[in-house]
Amino acid sequence: MDKRSYTAHLASIETSLNYIESHLGNIDQHLNKLNERTGNCEVVTAKNTTNIRWIIRIGGGTLGSGGVLAGILKLAGVY
């Protein structure tokens, strides 16, 4: 057996491993970016949900108060 053939194969394997490590590093960076975006979207969604709840509470309170006020005015004979 020729020692040079083993050296050539070893160099080829090392080159392949370098490509694989580089590729996995790129995948890792991409996944981290996706995770950051997903986290940002969750924060925005939570803020929107809170804002919508407040709008519903205020709107419901206004309509409810208006209904009560209309009833009082009707009983008073004004409406």
C-alpha positions, 0 to 999 in steps of 0.5 A: 500500500502506498502511504500517499493514497492515505494522505490524499484521502485524509486531506479530502476528508478534512476538506469535506469536514471543513465544508460541513462545519461551515454549512452547519454554521450558516444553518445555525446563524439562519435559525438564530435569525428566525428565532429572533424574528419569531420572538419579536413577533410574539412581543408585538402580538402580545401588545396588540392583544392587550390593546384590543382588550382595552379597546373592548373594555372601553367600548363596552363600558361606553355602550353599556353606560349609554344603554343605562343612560338611555334607560334613565332618560326614558324613565324620566320621560326625556327620551 
